[in-house]
């Protein structure tokens, strides 16, 4: 079990709060997901309770389903064939 540093907590809370950078939202979202993926190594997860892990899993699953639905709608739409 390892404790979460203040920097990591601040970084995690920054990911949750709306970001007001000048970068396009889609690129910002990709960067946020990449940063989150780096945080999710199995050792870090031991500091969370089971219910917190279930909640995270549910939210990540919802996000993944949204991405798949968007991709499926693009595949069905001729206007997005080149996306």
Backbone atoms as SQL, in Angstrom:
CREATE TABLE atoms (id INTEGER PRIMARY KEY, chain TEXT, resi INTEGER, resn TEXT, atom TEXT, x REAL, y REAL, z REAL);
INSERT INTO atoms VALUES
  (1, 'A', 1, 'UNK', 'N', 0.850, -1.190, 0.000),
  (2, 'A', 1, 'UNK', 'CA', 0.000, 0.000, 0.000),
  (3, 'A', 1, 'UNK', 'C', 0.881, 1.234, 0.000),
  (4, 'A', 2, 'UNK', 'N', 0.528, 2.194, -0.821),
  (5, 'A', 2, 'UNK', 'CA', 1.330, 3.403, -0.868),
  (6, 'A', 2, 'UNK', 'C', 0.420, 4.604, -0.735),
  (7, 'A', 3, 'UNK', 'N', 0.957, 5.658, -0.137),
  (8, 'A', 3, 'UNK', 'CA', 0.146, 6.853, 0.036),
  (9, 'A', 3, 'UNK', 'C', 0.248, 7.714, -1.215),
  (10, 'A', 4, 'UNK', 'N', -0.781, 8.463, -1.471),
  (11, 'A', 4, 'UNK', 'CA', -0.817, 9.336, -2.637),
  (12, 'A', 4, 'UNK', 'C', -0.202, 10.669, -2.241),
  (13, 'A', 5, 'UNK', 'N', 0.761, 11.139, -3.024),
  (14, 'A', 5, 'UNK', 'CA', 1.419, 12.402, -2.710),
  (15, 'A', 5, 'UNK', 'C', 0.474, 13.570, -2.989),
  (16, 'A', 6, 'UNK', 'N', 0.805, 14.702, -2.408),
  (17, 'A', 6, 'UNK', 'CA', 0.001, 15.904, -2.621),
  (18, 'A', 6, 'UNK', 'C', -0.006, 16.295, -4.090),
  (19, 'A', 7, 'UNK', 'N', 1.137, 16.150, -4.764),
  (20, 'A', 7, 'UNK', 'CA', 1.207, 16.469, -6.193),
  (21, 'A', 7, 'UNK', 'C', 0.273, 15.582, -6.999),
  (22, 'A', 8, 'UNK', 'N', 0.234, 14.290, -6.657),
  (23, 'A', 8, 'UNK', 'CA', -0.650, 13.366, -7.372),
  (24, 'A', 8, 'UNK', 'C', -2.109, 13.710, -7.125),
  (25, 'A', 9, 'UNK', 'N', -2.439, 14.071, -5.881),
  (26, 'A', 9, 'UNK', 'CA', -3.815, 14.456, -5.568),
  (27, 'A', 9, 'UNK', 'C', -4.204, 15.708, -6.342),
  (28, 'A', 10, 'UNK', 'N', -3.296, 16.669, -6.396),
  (29, 'A', 10, 'UNK', 'CA', -3.557, 17.908, -7.122),
  (30, 'A', 10, 'UNK', 'C', -3.725, 17.607, -8.610),
  (31, 'A', 11, 'UNK', 'N', -2.863, 16.731, -9.143),
  (32, 'A', 11, 'UNK', 'CA', -2.939, 16.350, -10.550),
  (33, 'A', 11, 'UNK', 'C', -4.271, 15.672, -10.840),
  (34, 'A', 12, 'UNK', 'N', -4.680, 14.766, -9.968),
  (35, 'A', 12, 'UNK', 'CA', -5.948, 14.060, -10.160),
  (36, 'A', 12, 'UNK', 'C', -7.119, 15.034, -10.096),
  (37, 'A', 13, 'UNK', 'N', -7.090, 15.980, -9.172),
  (38, 'A', 13, 'UNK', 'CA', -8.193, 16.939, -9.080),
  (39, 'A', 13, 'UNK', 'C', -8.186, 17.873, -10.282),
  (40, 'A', 14, 'UNK', 'N', -7.010, 18.174, -10.822),
  (41, 'A', 14, 'UNK', 'CA', -6.932, 18.997, -12.029),
  (42, 'A', 14, 'UNK', 'C', -7.590, 18.302, -13.209),
  (43, 'A', 15, 'UNK', 'N', -7.494, 16.976, -13.251),
  (44, 'A', 15, 'UNK', 'CA', -8.113, 16.232, -14.339),
  (45, 'A', 15, 'UNK', 'C', -9.631, 16.314, -14.271),
  (46, 'A', 16, 'UNK', 'N', -10.172, 16.422, -13.080),
  (47, 'A', 16, 'UNK', 'CA', -11.620, 16.429, -12.890),
  (48, 'A', 16, 'UNK', 'C', -12.204, 17.810, -13.202),
  (49, 'A', 17, 'UNK', 'N', -11.479, 18.855, -12.839),
  (50, 'A', 17, 'UNK', 'CA', -11.988, 20.212, -13.014),
  (51, 'A', 17, 'UNK', 'C', -11.941, 20.612, -14.486),
  (52, 'A', 18, 'UNK', 'N', -12.871, 21.486, -14.911),
  (53, 'A', 18, 'UNK', 'CA', -12.841, 21.951, -16.302),
  (54, 'A', 18, 'UNK', 'C', -11.515, 22.640, -16.599),
  (55, 'A', 19, 'UNK', 'N', -10.997, 22.396, -17.762),
  (56, 'A', 19, 'UNK', 'CA', -9.703, 22.956, -18.135),
  (57, 'A', 19, 'UNK', 'C', -9.941, 24.137, -19.058),
  (58, 'A', 20, 'UNK', 'N', -9.233, 25.227, -18.829),
  (59, 'A', 20, 'UNK', 'CA', -9.436, 26.432, -19.623),
  (60, 'A', 20, 'UNK', 'C', -8.212, 26.731, -20.480),
  (61, 'A', 21, 'UNK', 'N', -7.607, 25.705, -21.031),
  (62, 'A', 21, 'UNK', 'CA', -6.456, 25.895, -21.904),
  (63, 'A', 21, 'UNK', 'C', -6.926, 26.323, -23.288),
  (64, 'A', 22, 'UNK', 'N', -6.009, 26.850, -24.087),
  (65, 'A', 22, 'UNK', 'CA', -6.351, 27.278, -25.437),
  (66, 'A', 22, 'UNK', 'C', -6.338, 26.128, -26.437),
  (67, 'A', 23, 'UNK', 'N', -6.000, 24.928, -25.992),
  (68, 'A', 23, 'UNK', 'CA', -5.967, 23.788, -26.905),
  (69, 'A', 23, 'UNK', 'C', -7.384, 23.330, -27.201),
  (70, 'A', 24, 'UNK', 'N', -7.600, 22.757, -28.394),
  (71, 'A', 24, 'UNK', 'CA', -8.939, 22.237, -28.707),
  (72, 'A', 24, 'UNK', 'C', -9.353, 21.176, -27.693),
  (73, 'A', 25, 'UNK', 'N', -10.645, 21.106, -27.429),
  (74, 'A', 25, 'UNK', 'CA', -11.169, 20.190, -26.417),
  (75, 'A', 25, 'UNK', 'C', -10.783, 18.753, -26.704),
  (76, 'A', 26, 'UNK', 'N', -10.851, 18.327, -27.963),
  (77, 'A', 26, 'UNK', 'CA', -10.559, 16.929, -28.275),
  (78, 'A', 26, 'UNK', 'C', -9.116, 16.573, -27.929),
  (79, 'A', 27, 'UNK', 'N', -8.174, 17.462, -28.220),
  (80, 'A', 27, 'UNK', 'CA', -6.773, 17.182, -27.889),
  (81, 'A', 27, 'UNK', 'C', -6.576, 17.191, -26.383),
  (82, 'A', 28, 'UNK', 'N', -7.276, 18.086, -25.702),
  (83, 'A', 28, 'UNK', 'CA', -7.192, 18.143, -24.253),
  (84, 'A', 28, 'UNK', 'C', -7.731, 16.850, -23.644),
  (85, 'A', 29, 'UNK', 'N', -8.826, 16.339, -24.177),
  (86, 'A', 29, 'UNK', 'CA', -9.418, 15.105, -23.674),
  (87, 'A', 29, 'UNK', 'C', -8.468, 13.929, -23.878),
  (88, 'A', 30, 'UNK', 'N', -7.832, 13.870, -25.033),
  (89, 'A', 30, 'UNK', 'CA', -6.861, 12.800, -25.294),
  (90, 'A', 30, 'UNK', 'C', -5.717, 12.880, -24.282),
  (91, 'A', 31, 'UNK', 'N', -5.235, 14.075, -24.014),
  (92, 'A', 31, 'UNK', 'CA', -4.146, 14.256, -23.046),
  (93, 'A', 31, 'UNK', 'C', -4.589, 13.856, -21.641),
  (94, 'A', 32, 'UNK', 'N', -5.821, 14.218, -21.270),
  (95, 'A', 32, 'UNK', 'CA', -6.320, 13.855, -19.941),
  (96, 'A', 32, 'UNK', 'C', -6.443, 12.343, -19.791),
  (97, 'A', 33, 'UNK', 'N', -6.943, 11.679, -20.829),
  (98, 'A', 33, 'UNK', 'CA', -7.092, 10.222, -20.766),
  (99, 'A', 33, 'UNK', 'C', -5.725, 9.552, -20.719),
  (100, 'A', 34, 'UNK', 'N', -4.772, 10.074, -21.478),
  (101, 'A', 34, 'UNK', 'CA', -3.411, 9.520, -21.444),
  (102, 'A', 34, 'UNK', 'C', -2.789, 9.679, -20.065),
  (103, 'A', 35, 'UNK', 'N', -2.983, 10.841, -19.461),
  (104, 'A', 35, 'UNK', 'CA', -2.447, 11.085, -18.115),
  (105, 'A', 35, 'UNK', 'C', -3.107, 10.159, -17.100),
  (106, 'A', 36, 'UNK', 'N', -4.407, 9.972, -17.232),
  (107, 'A', 36, 'UNK', 'CA', -5.126, 9.082, -16.323),
  (108, 'A', 36, 'UNK', 'C', -4.635, 7.646, -16.474),
  (109, 'A', 37, 'UNK', 'N', -4.406, 7.221, -17.700),
  (110, 'A', 37, 'UNK', 'CA', -3.917, 5.862, -17.941),
  (111, 'A', 37, 'UNK', 'C', -2.571, 5.631, -17.252),
  (112, 'A', 38, 'UNK', 'N', -1.718, 6.646, -17.241),
  (113, 'A', 38, 'UNK', 'CA', -0.421, 6.526, -16.569),
  (114, 'A', 38, 'UNK', 'C', -0.580, 6.367, -15.057),
  (115, 'A', 39, 'UNK', 'N', -1.637, 6.944, -14.505),
  (116, 'A', 39, 'UNK', 'CA', -1.866, 6.867, -13.058),
  (117, 'A', 39, 'UNK', 'C', -2.427, 5.521, -12.624),
  (118, 'A', 40, 'UNK', 'N', -3.021, 4.805, -13.560),
  (119, 'A', 40, 'UNK', 'CA', -3.768, 3.604, -13.190),
  (120, 'A', 40, 'UNK', 'C', -2.928, 2.332, -13.210),
  (121, 'A', 41, 'UNK', 'N', -1.725, 2.384, -12.710),
  (122, 'A', 41, 'UNK', 'CA', -1.005, 1.115, -12.608),
  (123, 'A', 41, 'UNK', 'C', -1.482, 0.386, -11.354),
  (124, 'A', 42, 'UNK', 'N', -1.405, -0.914, -11.366),
  (125, 'A', 42, 'UNK', 'CA', -2.063, -1.726, -10.336),
  (126, 'A', 42, 'UNK', 'C', -1.598, -1.413, -8.912),
  (127, 'A', 43, 'UNK', 'N', -0.377, -0.993, -8.723),
  (128, 'A', 43, 'UNK', 'CA', 0.105, -0.689, -7.373),
  (129, 'A', 43, 'UNK', 'C', -0.663, 0.481, -6.763),
  (130, 'A', 44, 'UNK', 'N', -0.929, 1.501, -7.559),
  (131, 'A', 44, 'UNK', 'CA', -1.652, 2.673, -7.069),
  (132, 'A', 44, 'UNK', 'C', -3.074, 2.328, -6.638),
  (133, 'A', 45, 'UNK', 'N', -3.671, 1.323, -7.228),
  (134, 'A', 45, 'UNK', 'CA', -5.069, 1.003, -6.958),
  (135, 'A', 45, 'UNK', 'C', -5.293, 0.436, -5.557),
  (136, 'A', 46, 'UNK', 'N', -4.251, -0.069, -4.914),
  (137, 'A', 46, 'UNK', 'CA', -4.404, -0.636, -3.568),
  (138, 'A', 46, 'UNK', 'C', -4.760, 0.417, -2.525),
  (139, 'A', 47, 'UNK', 'N', -4.543, 1.685, -2.829),
  (140, 'A', 47, 'UNK', 'CA', -4.867, 2.736, -1.861),
  (141, 'A', 47, 'UNK', 'C', -6.348, 3.113, -1.884),
  (142, 'A', 48, 'UNK', 'N', -7.126, 2.524, -2.792),
  (143, 'A', 48, 'UNK', 'CA', -8.555, 2.823, -2.901),
  (144, 'A', 48, 'UNK', 'C', -9.390, 1.699, -2.314),
  (145, 'A', 49, 'UNK', 'N', -10.566, 2.053, -1.809),
  (146, 'A', 49, 'UNK', 'CA', -11.478, 1.035, -1.284),
  (147, 'A', 49, 'UNK', 'C', -12.129, 0.295, -2.447),
  (148, 'A', 50, 'UNK', 'N', -12.711, -0.845, -2.133),
  (149, 'A', 50, 'UNK', 'CA', -13.419, -1.608, -3.154),
  (150, 'A', 50, 'UNK', 'C', -14.535, -0.805, -3.795),
  (151, 'A', 51, 'UNK', 'N', -15.284, -0.060, -2.987),
  (152, 'A', 51, 'UNK', 'CA', -16.393, 0.718, -3.558),
  (153, 'A', 51, 'UNK', 'C', -15.879, 1.837, -4.465),
  (154, 'A', 52, 'UNK', 'N', -14.734, 2.426, -4.113),
  (155, 'A', 52, 'UNK', 'CA', -14.145, 3.446, -4.987),
  (156, 'A', 52, 'UNK', 'C', -13.713, 2.826, -6.315),
  (157, 'A', 53, 'UNK', 'N', -13.141, 1.625, -6.250),
  (158, 'A', 53, 'UNK', 'CA', -12.725, 0.947, -7.480),
  (159, 'A', 53, 'UNK', 'C', -13.922, 0.600, -8.349),
  (160, 'A', 54, 'UNK', 'N', -15.007, 0.127, -7.737),
  (161, 'A', 54, 'UNK', 'CA', -16.221, -0.168, -8.510),
  (162, 'A', 54, 'UNK', 'C', -16.761, 1.098, -9.170),
  (163, 'A', 55, 'UNK', 'N', -16.750, 2.205, -8.433),
  (164, 'A', 55, 'UNK', 'CA', -17.238, 3.478, -8.983),
  (165, 'A', 55, 'UNK', 'C', -16.371, 3.921, -10.159),
  (166, 'A', 56, 'UNK', 'N', -15.036, 3.812, -10.005),
  (167, 'A', 56, 'UNK', 'CA', -14.131, 4.176, -11.097),
  (168, 'A', 56, 'UNK', 'C', -14.376, 3.291, -12.313),
  (169, 'A', 57, 'UNK', 'N', -14.542, 1.988, -12.070),
  (170, 'A', 57, 'UNK', 'CA', -14.783, 1.042, -13.162),
  (171, 'A', 57, 'UNK', 'C', -16.068, 1.399, -13.906),
  (172, 'A', 58, 'UNK', 'N', -17.106, 1.738, -13.157),
  (173, 'A', 58, 'UNK', 'CA', -18.388, 2.100, -13.772),
  (174, 'A', 58, 'UNK', 'C', -18.250, 3.356, -14.634),
  (175, 'A', 59, 'UNK', 'N', -17.548, 4.362, -14.117),
  (176, 'A', 59, 'UNK', 'CA', -17.374, 5.610, -14.872),
  (177, 'A', 59, 'UNK', 'C', -16.521, 5.385, -16.116),
  (178, 'A', 60, 'UNK', 'N', -15.450, 4.605, -15.976),
  (179, 'A', 60, 'UNK', 'CA', -14.610, 4.314, -17.138),
  (180, 'A', 60, 'UNK', 'C', -15.378, 3.508, -18.181),
  (181, 'A', 61, 'UNK', 'N', -16.215, 2.581, -17.716),
  (182, 'A', 61, 'UNK', 'CA', -17.043, 1.798, -18.633),
  (183, 'A', 61, 'UNK', 'C', -18.019, 2.678, -19.393),
  (184, 'A', 62, 'UNK', 'N', -18.617, 3.632, -18.700),
  (185, 'A', 62, 'UNK', 'CA', -19.537, 4.571, -19.346),
  (186, 'A', 62, 'UNK', 'C', -18.805, 5.400, -20.395),
  (187, 'A', 63, 'UNK', 'N', -17.581, 5.828, -20.062),
  (188, 'A', 63, 'UNK', 'CA', -16.781, 6.591, -21.020),
  (189, 'A', 63, 'UNK', 'C', -16.451, 5.745, -22.247),
  (190, 'A', 64, 'UNK', 'N', -16.049, 4.506, -22.023),
  (191, 'A', 64, 'UNK', 'CA', -15.707, 3.613, -23.132),
  (192, 'A', 64, 'UNK', 'C', -16.924, 3.362, -24.015),
  (193, 'A', 65, 'UNK', 'N', -18.087, 3.181, -23.401),
  (194, 'A', 65, 'UNK', 'CA', -19.314, 2.974, -24.175),
  (195, 'A', 65, 'UNK', 'C', -19.656, 4.199, -25.016),
  (196, 'A', 66, 'UNK', 'N', -19.434, 5.391, -24.487),
  (197, 'A', 66, 'UNK', 'CA', -19.683, 6.622, -25.248),
  (198, 'A', 66, 'UNK', 'C', -18.776, 6.693, -26.472),
  (199, 'A', 67, 'UNK', 'N', -17.518, 6.312, -26.290),
  (200, 'A', 67, 'UNK', 'CA', -16.572, 6.321, -27.407),
  (201, 'A', 67, 'UNK', 'C', -17.012, 5.329, -28.477),
  (202, 'A', 68, 'UNK', 'N', -17.397, 4.130, -28.067),
  (203, 'A', 68, 'UNK', 'CA', -17.845, 3.106, -29.021),
  (204, 'A', 68, 'UNK', 'C', -19.098, 3.561, -29.758),
  (205, 'A', 69, 'UNK', 'N', -20.063, 4.142, -29.033),
  (206, 'A', 69, 'UNK', 'CA', -21.287, 4.626, -29.692),
  (207, 'A', 69, 'UNK', 'C', -20.952, 5.684, -30.735),
  (208, 'A', 70, 'UNK', 'N', -20.004, 6.570, -30.410),
  (209, 'A', 70, 'UNK', 'CA', -19.609, 7.602, -31.363),
  (210, 'A', 70, 'UNK', 'C', -18.967, 6.977, -32.597),
  (211, 'A', 71, 'UNK', 'N', -18.076, 6.008, -32.379),
  (212, 'A', 71, 'UNK', 'CA', -17.441, 5.330, -33.515),
  (213, 'A', 71, 'UNK', 'C', -18.469, 4.598, -34.370),
  (214, 'A', 72, 'UNK', 'N', -19.418, 3.916, -33.723),
  (215, 'A', 72, 'UNK', 'CA', -20.453, 3.192, -34.467),
  (216, 'A', 72, 'UNK', 'C', -21.296, 4.149, -35.301),
  (217, 'A', 73, 'UNK', 'N', -21.618, 5.317, -34.756),
  (218, 'A', 73, 'UNK', 'CA', -22.419, 6.280, -35.519),
  (219, 'A', 73, 'UNK', 'C', -21.622, 6.804, -36.713),
  (220, 'A', 74, 'UNK', 'N', -20.315, 6.923, -36.571),
  (221, 'A', 74, 'UNK', 'CA', -19.484, 7.354, -37.696),
  (222, 'A', 74, 'UNK', 'C', -19.444, 6.292, -38.785),
  (223, 'A', 75, 'UNK', 'N', -19.347, 5.030, -38.378),
  (224, 'A', 75, 'UNK', 'CA', -19.283, 3.952, -39.360),
  (225, 'A', 75, 'UNK', 'C', -20.579, 3.848, -40.151),
  (226, 'A', 76, 'UNK', 'N', -21.697, 4.194, -39.518),
  (227, 'A', 76, 'UNK', 'CA', -23.008, 4.110, -40.177),
  (228, 'A', 76, 'UNK', 'C', -23.285, 5.323, -41.052),
  (229, 'A', 77, 'UNK', 'N', -22.553, 6.404, -40.855),
  (230, 'A', 77, 'UNK', 'CA', -22.816, 7.652, -41.563),
  (231, 'A', 77, 'UNK', 'C', -21.820, 7.848, -42.703),
  (232, 'A', 78, 'UNK', 'N', -22.292, 7.923, -43.968),
  (233, 'A', 78, 'UNK', 'CA', -21.378, 8.123, -45.104),
  (234, 'A', 78, 'UNK', 'C', -20.603, 9.431, -45.007),
  (235, 'A', 79, 'UNK', 'N', -21.157, 10.429, -44.330),
  (236, 'A', 79, 'UNK', 'CA', -20.491, 11.730, -44.220),
  (237, 'A', 79, 'UNK', 'C', -19.206, 11.658, -43.407),
  (238, 'A', 80, 'UNK', 'N', -19.055, 10.627, -42.578),
  (239, 'A', 80, 'UNK', 'CA', -17.883, 10.519, -41.707),
  (240, 'A', 80, 'UNK', 'C', -16.926, 9.419, -42.142),
  (241, 'A', 81, 'UNK', 'N', -17.028, 8.947, -43.374),
  (242, 'A', 81, 'UNK', 'CA', -16.176, 7.833, -43.800),
  (243, 'A', 81, 'UNK', 'C', -14.694, 8.156, -43.705),
  (244, 'A', 82, 'UNK', 'N', -14.338, 9.406, -43.880),
  (245, 'A', 82, 'UNK', 'CA', -12.920, 9.780, -43.865),
  (246, 'A', 82, 'UNK', 'C', -12.424, 10.198, -42.491),
  (247, 'A', 83, 'UNK', 'N', -13.242, 10.093, -41.469),
  (248, 'A', 83, 'UNK', 'CA', -12.842, 10.502, -40.110),
  (249, 'A', 83, 'UNK', 'C', -11.899, 9.506, -39.494);
